[in-house]
Amino acid sequence: MRSASLLLALAIALPTHAQQATTTIPQSALDQVPALRVRALADRTGWNVVESLTTEVGPRLAGSEADARAVEWAKAKFKALGYDKVWTEPVTFPKWVRRSEHADVLGVHAQPLVITALGNSPGGTVEGEVVRFPDLAALDAAPEGSLAGKIAFVDYQMQRYRDGHDYGVGGGGGIRGKGPSAAIRKGAIGFLMRSAGTDTSRAPHTGMTSFEDGLKPIPSAALSTIDAAQLARLVALDPHTRVRLALDCGIEGDYTSQNVIGEITGHGPRKDEVVVMGGHLDSWDPGTGAIDDAAGVGLSMAAGALLKPLHPQRTIRVIAFANEERGLFGGKAYAAAHANEIARHQIVSESDFGAGHIYSFNTNAPDSAKPAVDQIAVALKPLGIDVIDGEGGPESDVGPISRLGATWASLSHDGTNYFDYHHNAEDTLDKIDPKDLAQNVAAYAVFAWLAAQADGGFGSAPKAAGDAGD
């Protein structure tokens, strides 16, 4: 029998790559892919699910009566699609309600403006002179107190990009999130912004905002892009243009919704490991939440159902997350509930960027899983999907568990037109191309199937204390 010191010496002497198992996908699994692609591209399940959710439930504002109906709808749909196990997990959050919203230009150029309250805005009526800023940086640079008694108006026009990056920190989404607090710090009594959208329409885009601790929230709303341009012209014509902003909305206690989870049970020794797909069940209230995010729910439900007859080795877990829109509450609740099961989550993915053609695949899996990742990439190539370095990342609701150490996969949609309809009344079923949605289903089905059959893992492991935010 070898001594402990000899065994330790031998272990240290072994090269690192020899100690770390390499992950590959068996040929038997790869052989199933062509037929799976064909079935998925011809299958109508994804479309039928999206049509059902947007028609039978419609808008699904978190905390509303429709939220509860959406939960029951999801439970029933999972069961109807043949999922082996269906359950819910509670998600509690502050309930925000919208009742009415109005804005008017006052004085000699009096006229109404088309607006929508930003999520989390308080109600109230304010009236004041409008001060226009071209972007958030200009608002941040305004002198302290310079907006006392006035309404801040950030007039930033988002630009189109396939990856939607102008929605980020300095773009439309960043302005919506940080603009109201910046305005309060300068003394403003109200906040208006050009909608975070790339359209030219009178359909304003809503979305979540927040207020920094210690600041008293002010009524905050988004103008349609057309009305923002109109207000900019009026301010240029008369720098003392005044607006009345009247919102009836606000927080009304707490509400408990549910993450709805369906599983296709795995077969064999790896059945306790899960491959995760999903989308978020809630939506904003102006439209019917088709691209955001009935599409994500529908394509993941359909992909999972397609895999059941193939008897995947790992369990396929599909999650319809609660209340993503108002602060990732569903994703955070799921991560907290499963924080002790990170290693079981072989790889996690979510679709929350519309239903455009998926053009890129990526993952943060370690080098040991690169052979399997390369095999998945080859299998996705006939669907028009490439691996693009630097593209993608964990989508919204799988972000929290990925920060705890779960490996993510990203299948990136073409978002060139996504922000024409994002969070506005035009987010409806007709904005989805059935052929693109079928390609989405095929991509997720192929990815999940091969991930479920892989020999070896994708690197999911709990992060060390202090690393979870990385």
C-alpha positions as CSV (number, residue, x, y, z in Angstrom):
1,M,0.0,0.0,0.0
2,R,1.4,3.4,-1.0
3,S,2.0,6.0,1.7
4,A,-0.1,9.2,1.8
5,S,3.0,11.3,1.1
6,L,3.7,9.3,-2.1
7,L,0.2,9.6,-3.3
8,L,0.3,13.4,-2.6
9,A,3.6,13.6,-4.5
10,L,2.1,11.7,-7.5
11,A,-1.0,14.0,-7.5
12,I,1.1,17.1,-7.5
13,A,3.3,15.8,-10.3
14,L,0.3,15.1,-12.6
15,P,-0.3,18.0,-15.1
16,T,-3.5,20.0,-14.5
17,H,-5.1,19.0,-17.8
18,A,-4.8,15.4,-16.9
19,Q,-6.7,15.8,-13.7
20,Q,-9.6,17.6,-15.3
21,A,-12.0,15.4,-17.3
22,T,-12.7,16.5,-20.8
23,T,-16.4,16.8,-21.8
24,T,-17.6,15.4,-25.1
25,I,-20.8,14.4,-26.7
26,P,-21.2,10.8,-27.9
27,Q,-21.8,10.1,-31.5
28,S,-25.1,8.4,-30.8
29,A,-26.5,11.8,-29.5
30,L,-25.1,13.7,-32.5
31,D,-26.7,11.2,-34.8
32,Q,-30.1,12.3,-33.5
33,V,-29.6,16.0,-34.3
34,P,-30.5,16.1,-38.0
35,A,-33.9,14.5,-37.4
36,L,-34.5,16.7,-34.3
37,R,-33.8,19.9,-36.4
38,V,-36.3,18.8,-39.0
39,R,-39.0,18.0,-36.5
40,A,-38.5,21.2,-34.6
41,L,-38.6,23.4,-37.7
42,A,-41.8,21.8,-38.8
43,D,-43.4,21.8,-35.3
44,R,-46.1,24.4,-34.4
45,T,-45.9,23.9,-30.7
46,G,-43.9,27.1,-30.0
47,W,-46.2,29.2,-32.0
48,N,-49.3,27.6,-30.5
49,V,-48.0,28.3,-26.9
50,V,-47.2,31.9,-27.6
51,E,-50.6,32.4,-29.3
52,S,-52.3,30.8,-26.3
53,L,-50.6,32.9,-23.7
54,T,-51.0,36.2,-25.5
55,T,-54.6,35.5,-26.5
56,E,-56.0,33.8,-23.4
57,V,-54.2,35.8,-20.8
58,G,-53.0,38.9,-22.6
59,P,-51.0,41.5,-20.7
60,R,-49.5,40.1,-17.5
61,L,-48.3,42.9,-15.3
62,A,-46.7,41.4,-12.2
63,G,-49.1,41.5,-9.2
64,S,-52.2,41.9,-11.4
65,E,-55.2,39.6,-11.7
66,A,-53.7,38.5,-15.0
67,D,-50.5,37.4,-13.2
68,A,-52.4,34.8,-11.2
69,R,-54.2,33.6,-14.4
70,A,-50.8,33.3,-16.2
71,V,-49.5,31.1,-13.4
72,E,-52.5,28.8,-13.8
73,W,-52.1,28.9,-17.5
74,A,-48.4,27.8,-17.3
75,K,-49.2,24.9,-15.0
76,A,-51.9,23.6,-17.3
77,K,-49.7,24.1,-20.4
78,F,-46.8,22.2,-19.0
79,K,-49.1,19.3,-18.1
80,A,-50.8,19.4,-21.5
81,L,-47.4,19.2,-23.2
82,G,-46.6,16.0,-21.3
83,Y,-44.1,17.3,-18.8
84,D,-43.4,14.7,-16.2
85,K,-43.3,17.0,-13.2
86,V,-44.8,20.5,-12.7
87,W,-44.6,22.7,-9.6
88,T,-44.4,26.3,-8.4
89,E,-42.1,28.2,-6.2
90,P,-43.2,31.5,-4.5
91,V,-41.9,34.9,-5.5
92,T,-42.8,37.9,-3.3
93,F,-42.4,41.6,-4.4
94,P,-43.9,45.0,-4.0
95,K,-47.0,45.4,-6.1
96,W,-47.0,48.4,-8.4
97,V,-50.3,49.4,-10.1
98,R,-51.1,51.8,-13.0
99,R,-54.4,53.5,-13.1
100,S,-54.1,56.6,-15.3
101,E,-51.5,58.9,-16.9
102,H,-51.7,62.3,-18.6
103,A,-49.4,65.0,-19.7
104,D,-50.2,68.4,-21.3
105,V,-48.2,71.3,-22.7
106,L,-49.6,74.5,-21.1
107,G,-49.9,78.0,-22.5
108,V,-50.1,79.4,-26.0
109,H,-49.0,76.1,-27.5
110,A,-51.3,73.9,-25.3
111,Q,-51.6,70.3,-26.5
112,P,-51.7,66.8,-25.0
113,L,-48.6,64.6,-24.9
114,V,-48.7,60.8,-25.2
115,I,-46.9,59.3,-22.2
116,T,-46.7,56.2,-20.0
117,A,-45.7,56.0,-16.4
118,L,-42.4,54.2,-15.6
119,G,-42.8,51.2,-13.4
120,N,-42.2,52.0,-9.7
121,S,-43.0,55.7,-10.3
122,P,-45.2,57.3,-7.6
123,G,-48.4,59.0,-8.5
124,G,-49.0,62.7,-8.3
125,T,-49.5,65.8,-10.4
126,V,-46.7,68.3,-11.0
127,E,-46.5,71.4,-13.2
128,G,-43.4,73.2,-14.2
129,E,-41.0,74.5,-16.8
130,V,-39.3,71.8,-18.9
131,V,-35.6,71.6,-19.2
132,R,-34.3,69.4,-22.1
133,F,-31.1,67.4,-21.9
134,P,-29.7,65.4,-24.8
135,D,-28.5,62.5,-22.7
136,L,-28.0,61.3,-19.1
137,A,-24.5,62.7,-18.9
138,A,-25.8,66.2,-19.6
139,L,-28.4,65.8,-16.8
140,D,-25.7,64.6,-14.4
141,A,-23.6,67.6,-15.3
142,A,-26.3,70.1,-14.5
143,P,-25.6,72.4,-11.6
144,E,-27.0,71.4,-8.2
145,G,-30.4,73.0,-7.6
146,S,-30.7,74.1,-11.2
147,L,-33.9,72.2,-11.7
148,A,-35.7,73.4,-8.6
149,G,-39.5,73.4,-9.4
150,K,-38.8,72.2,-13.0
151,I,-39.4,69.0,-15.0
152,A,-36.3,67.3,-16.4
153,F,-36.6,65.9,-19.9
154,V,-33.9,63.6,-21.3
155,D,-34.3,63.4,-25.1
156,Y,-32.0,60.6,-26.1
157,Q,-32.7,58.7,-29.3
158,M,-31.8,55.0,-29.1
159,Q,-30.0,53.5,-32.2
160,R,-30.5,50.1,-33.8
161,Y,-28.0,47.4,-33.2
162,R,-28.3,43.6,-33.7
163,D,-27.2,43.0,-30.1
164,G,-29.3,45.9,-28.8
165,H,-26.4,47.4,-26.9
166,D,-27.7,51.0,-27.0
167,Y,-30.2,49.9,-24.3
168,G,-27.3,49.7,-21.9
169,V,-25.9,51.9,-19.2
170,G,-25.6,55.1,-21.2
171,G,-28.5,54.4,-23.5
172,G,-32.3,54.1,-23.2
173,G,-32.5,51.5,-20.4
174,G,-29.8,53.3,-18.4
175,I,-31.6,56.6,-18.7
176,R,-34.9,55.0,-17.6
177,G,-33.2,53.4,-14.6
178,K,-30.9,56.3,-13.4
179,G,-32.6,59.4,-14.9
180,P,-35.2,60.0,-12.2
181,S,-32.7,59.9,-9.4
182,A,-30.3,62.2,-11.3
183,A,-33.2,64.6,-11.8
184,I,-34.2,64.6,-8.1
185,R,-30.6,65.4,-7.1
186,K,-30.8,68.5,-9.3
187,G,-34.0,69.6,-7.7
188,A,-36.6,68.4,-10.3
189,I,-40.2,67.9,-9.4
190,G,-40.9,65.5,-12.3
191,F,-39.1,63.4,-14.9
192,L,-39.8,62.8,-18.6
193,M,-37.7,60.9,-21.1
194,R,-37.9,60.0,-24.8
195,S,-39.0,56.3,-24.8
196,A,-36.3,53.7,-24.8
197,G,-37.2,52.6,-28.3
198,T,-36.0,52.7,-31.9
199,D,-39.4,53.2,-33.4
200,T,-41.1,56.4,-34.7
201,S,-44.6,56.1,-33.3
202,R,-47.0,57.4,-30.7
203,A,-46.7,54.2,-28.6
204,P,-44.6,55.1,-25.6
205,H,-42.4,52.5,-24.0
206,T,-42.8,51.8,-20.3
207,G,-40.3,49.9,-18.1
208,M,-38.9,49.8,-14.6
209,T,-37.1,52.7,-12.9
210,S,-35.8,52.9,-9.4
211,F,-34.9,55.6,-6.9
212,E,-31.8,55.9,-4.9
213,D,-32.0,55.5,-1.1
214,G,-32.6,58.8,0.6
215,L,-34.3,60.5,-2.4
216,K,-38.0,61.3,-2.4
217,P,-39.4,59.7,-5.6
218,I,-41.0,62.0,-8.2
219,P,-43.6,61.3,-10.9
220,S,-41.6,59.8,-13.8
221,A,-42.8,58.9,-17.3
222,A,-41.8,58.2,-20.9
223,L,-43.0,60.1,-23.9
224,S,-43.6,58.4,-27.2
225,T,-40.8,59.1,-29.6
226,I,-43.0,61.3,-31.7
227,D,-44.2,63.3,-28.7
228,A,-40.6,63.6,-27.4
229,A,-39.6,65.2,-30.8
230,Q,-42.6,67.5,-30.5
231,L,-41.7,68.6,-27.0
232,A,-38.1,69.2,-28.1
233,R,-39.3,71.5,-30.8
234,L,-41.6,73.3,-28.4
235,V,-38.8,73.8,-25.9
236,A,-36.5,75.2,-28.7
237,L,-39.3,77.6,-29.7
238,D,-39.9,78.7,-26.1
239,P,-37.4,77.7,-23.4
240,H,-40.0,78.5,-20.8
241,T,-42.4,75.8,-22.1
242,R,-44.5,74.4,-19.2
243,V,-46.0,70.9,-18.8
244,R,-48.4,69.4,-16.4
245,L,-47.7,65.7,-15.6
246,A,-50.4,63.7,-13.8
247,L,-49.9,60.1,-12.8
248,D,-52.2,57.8,-10.8
249,C,-50.0,54.9,-10.0
250,G,-47.8,53.5,-7.2
251,I,-46.8,50.7,-4.8
252,E,-49.7,49.0,-3.0
253,G,-48.2,46.5,-0.5
254,D,-46.7,43.1,-1.4
255,Y,-47.8,40.4,-3.7
256,T,-46.7,36.7,-4.0
257,S,-46.6,35.2,-7.5
258,Q,-45.0,32.0,-8.6
259,N,-42.1,30.7,-10.7
260,V,-43.7,27.8,-12.7
261,I,-41.4,24.9,-13.4
262,G,-41.8,21.9,-15.7
263,E,-39.4,19.0,-16.0
264,I,-38.8,16.2,-18.5
265,T,-37.3,13.6,-16.3
266,G,-33.8,12.3,-17.3
267,H,-32.9,8.7,-17.7
268,G,-29.9,6.9,-16.3
269,P,-27.2,7.9,-13.8
270,R,-27.3,11.6,-14.8
271,K,-31.0,12.2,-14.2
272,D,-30.4,14.3,-11.1
273,E,-28.5,16.9,-13.2
274,V,-30.6,19.5,-15.0
275,V,-30.3,21.5,-18.2
276,V,-32.3,24.7,-17.8
277,M,-34.2,26.7,-20.3
278,G,-36.8,29.4,-19.8
279,G,-38.4,32.8,-20.2
280,H,-40.3,35.1,-18.0
281,L,-44.1,34.8,-17.6
282,D,-44.9,38.4,-16.7
283,S,-45.1,41.3,-19.1
284,W,-45.7,45.0,-19.2
285,D,-49.3,46.1,-19.6
286,P,-49.6,48.2,-22.8
287,G,-49.2,45.2,-25.2
288,T,-49.8,41.5,-24.9
289,G,-46.1,40.6,-24.1
290,A,-45.5,38.6,-27.2
291,I,-41.9,39.2,-27.9
292,D,-41.2,40.1,-24.2
293,D,-41.5,37.3,-23.2
294,A,-44.2,34.9,-24.3
295,A,-41.8,34.0,-27.0
296,G,-39.2,32.8,-24.5
297,V,-41.8,30.8,-22.5
298,G,-43.2,29.3,-25.7
299,L,-40.0,28.3,-27.4
300,S,-38.5,26.7,-24.2
301,M,-41.7,24.8,-23.4
302,A,-41.8,23.6,-27.0
303,A,-38.1,22.6,-27.1
304,G,-38.5,20.6,-23.9
305,A,-41.6,18.8,-25.2
306,L,-39.7,17.8,-28.3
307,L,-37.0,16.1,-26.3
308,K,-39.3,13.9,-24.2
309,P,-39.6,11.1,-26.8
310,L,-35.7,11.0,-27.0
311,H,-35.4,10.1,-23.3
312,P,-32.5,12.6,-22.4
313,Q,-30.1,11.4,-19.8
314,R,-30.2,14.6,-17.8
315,T,-33.4,16.2,-16.7
316,I,-34.7,19.1,-18.9
317,R,-36.0,21.8,-16.6
318,V,-38.0,24.7,-18.1
319,I,-38.8,27.7,-16.0
320,A,-41.5,30.3,-16.5
321,F,-40.1,33.0,-14.2
322,A,-42.2,35.5,-12.3
323,N,-41.8,39.3,-12.3
324,E,-38.7,39.8,-14.3
325,E,-39.8,43.2,-15.5
326,R,-39.8,44.9,-12.2
327,G,-36.5,43.7,-10.8
328,L,-35.6,40.1,-11.7
329,F,-37.6,38.9,-8.7
330,G,-38.3,35.4,-10.2
331,G,-34.6,34.8,-11.1
332,K,-33.4,36.0,-7.7
333,A,-35.9,33.8,-5.9
334,Y,-35.0,30.8,-8.0
335,A,-31.2,31.3,-7.3
336,A,-31.9,31.7,-3.6
337,A,-34.0,28.5,-3.5
338,H,-31.4,26.5,-5.4
339,A,-28.2,28.0,-4.1
340,N,-27.2,24.7,-2.6
341,E,-27.7,22.9,-5.9
342,I,-25.3,24.8,-8.2
343,A,-23.4,21.7,-9.4
344,R,-26.6,20.0,-10.4
345,H,-27.3,22.9,-12.8
346,Q,-25.1,21.6,-15.7
347,I,-25.9,24.6,-17.9
348,V,-28.6,27.3,-17.8
349,S,-30.1,29.4,-20.5
350,E,-33.0,31.8,-21.0
351,S,-34.6,33.5,-24.0
352,D,-35.5,37.1,-23.2
353,F,-34.7,39.2,-26.3
354,G,-37.6,38.6,-28.6
355,A,-38.1,36.0,-31.3
356,G,-35.8,37.2,-34.0
357,H,-33.5,34.8,-35.8
358,I,-30.8,33.3,-33.4
359,Y,-27.5,34.1,-35.0
360,S,-24.9,33.4,-32.2
361,F,-24.1,30.7,-29.6
362,N,-21.8,31.2,-26.7
363,T,-21.1,30.0,-23.2
364,N,-18.8,30.6,-20.3
365,A,-18.1,26.8,-20.0
366,P,-14.4,26.1,-19.1
367,D,-11.8,24.8,-21.5
368,S,-12.4,21.2,-20.3
369,A,-15.9,21.5,-21.9
370,K,-14.6,23.0,-25.2
371,P,-14.9,19.8,-27.2
372,A,-18.6,19.5,-26.3
373,V,-19.1,23.2,-26.9
374,D,-17.5,22.9,-30.3
375,Q,-19.8,19.9,-31.1
376,I,-22.9,21.9,-30.1
377,A,-21.7,24.8,-32.3
378,V,-21.3,22.4,-35.3
379,A,-24.8,21.1,-34.7
380,L,-26.3,24.6,-34.6
381,K,-24.5,25.8,-37.7
382,P,-27.1,24.5,-40.2
383,L,-29.6,26.7,-38.4
384,G,-27.5,29.8,-39.3
385,I,-25.9,30.1,-35.9
386,D,-22.2,30.9,-35.4
387,V,-20.0,31.2,-32.3
388,I,-19.0,34.9,-32.1
389,D,-16.4,35.8,-29.5
390,G,-17.7,38.3,-26.9
391,E,-21.3,37.9,-27.9
392,G,-24.0,36.9,-25.4
393,G,-24.1,36.4,-21.7
394,P,-26.6,35.1,-19.1
395,E,-30.1,36.4,-19.8
396,S,-32.0,38.3,-17.1
397,D,-33.4,35.6,-14.9
398,V,-30.6,33.1,-15.1
399,G,-28.1,35.9,-14.2
400,P,-28.5,35.4,-10.4
401,I,-27.8,31.7,-10.5
402,S,-25.0,32.1,-12.9
403,R,-23.4,34.6,-10.5
404,L,-23.5,31.8,-7.9
405,G,-21.5,29.6,-10.2
406,A,-23.9,27.9,-12.7
407,T,-22.5,27.8,-16.2
408,W,-24.6,29.8,-18.7
409,A,-25.3,29.4,-22.4
410,S,-26.4,32.1,-24.7
411,L,-28.3,31.8,-28.0
412,S,-28.5,35.4,-29.2
413,H,-31.4,36.7,-31.1
414,D,-31.2,39.4,-33.8
415,G,-32.6,42.4,-32.0
416,T,-32.4,44.9,-34.8
417,N,-36.1,45.6,-34.6
418,Y,-36.7,44.5,-31.0
419,F,-36.8,47.9,-29.5
420,D,-39.5,49.1,-31.9
421,Y,-41.9,47.1,-29.8
422,H,-40.2,46.5,-26.4
423,H,-42.5,47.5,-23.5
424,N,-45.1,49.2,-25.7
425,A,-48.6,48.6,-27.0
426,E,-47.2,47.2,-30.2
427,D,-45.7,44.1,-28.5
428,T,-48.3,41.8,-29.9
429,L,-48.4,38.4,-31.6
430,D,-48.3,39.7,-35.2
431,K,-44.7,41.0,-34.5
432,I,-43.4,37.4,-34.3
433,D,-42.3,35.7,-37.6
434,P,-43.4,32.0,-37.3
435,K,-40.3,30.9,-39.2
436,D,-38.0,32.7,-36.9
437,L,-39.8,31.3,-33.9
438,A,-39.5,27.7,-35.3
439,Q,-35.7,28.3,-35.8
440,N,-35.6,29.4,-32.1
441,V,-37.3,26.2,-31.0
442,A,-34.9,24.1,-33.1
443,A,-31.9,25.9,-31.7
444,Y,-32.9,25.4,-28.1
445,A,-33.9,21.8,-28.7
446,V,-30.6,20.9,-30.3
447,F,-28.6,22.8,-27.6
448,A,-30.5,21.2,-24.7
449,W,-30.4,17.7,-26.2
450,L,-26.7,17.7,-26.6
451,A,-26.0,19.3,-23.3
452,A,-28.2,16.6,-21.7
453,Q,-26.3,13.8,-23.4
454,A,-22.8,15.1,-22.8
455,D,-20.2,12.8,-21.2
456,G,-18.8,15.1,-18.5
457,G,-19.9,18.4,-17.0
458,F,-19.9,22.1,-18.2
459,G,-18.1,23.5,-15.1
460,S,-21.0,24.5,-12.8
461,A,-19.7,24.8,-9.3
462,P,-20.4,27.0,-6.3
463,K,-18.3,30.2,-6.3
464,A,-16.1,30.9,-3.3
465,A,-17.4,33.4,-0.8
466,G,-16.9,36.9,-2.2
467,D,-16.9,35.8,-5.8
468,A,-20.6,35.5,-6.4
469,G,-20.8,39.0,-7.8
470,D,-18.2,38.4,-10.5
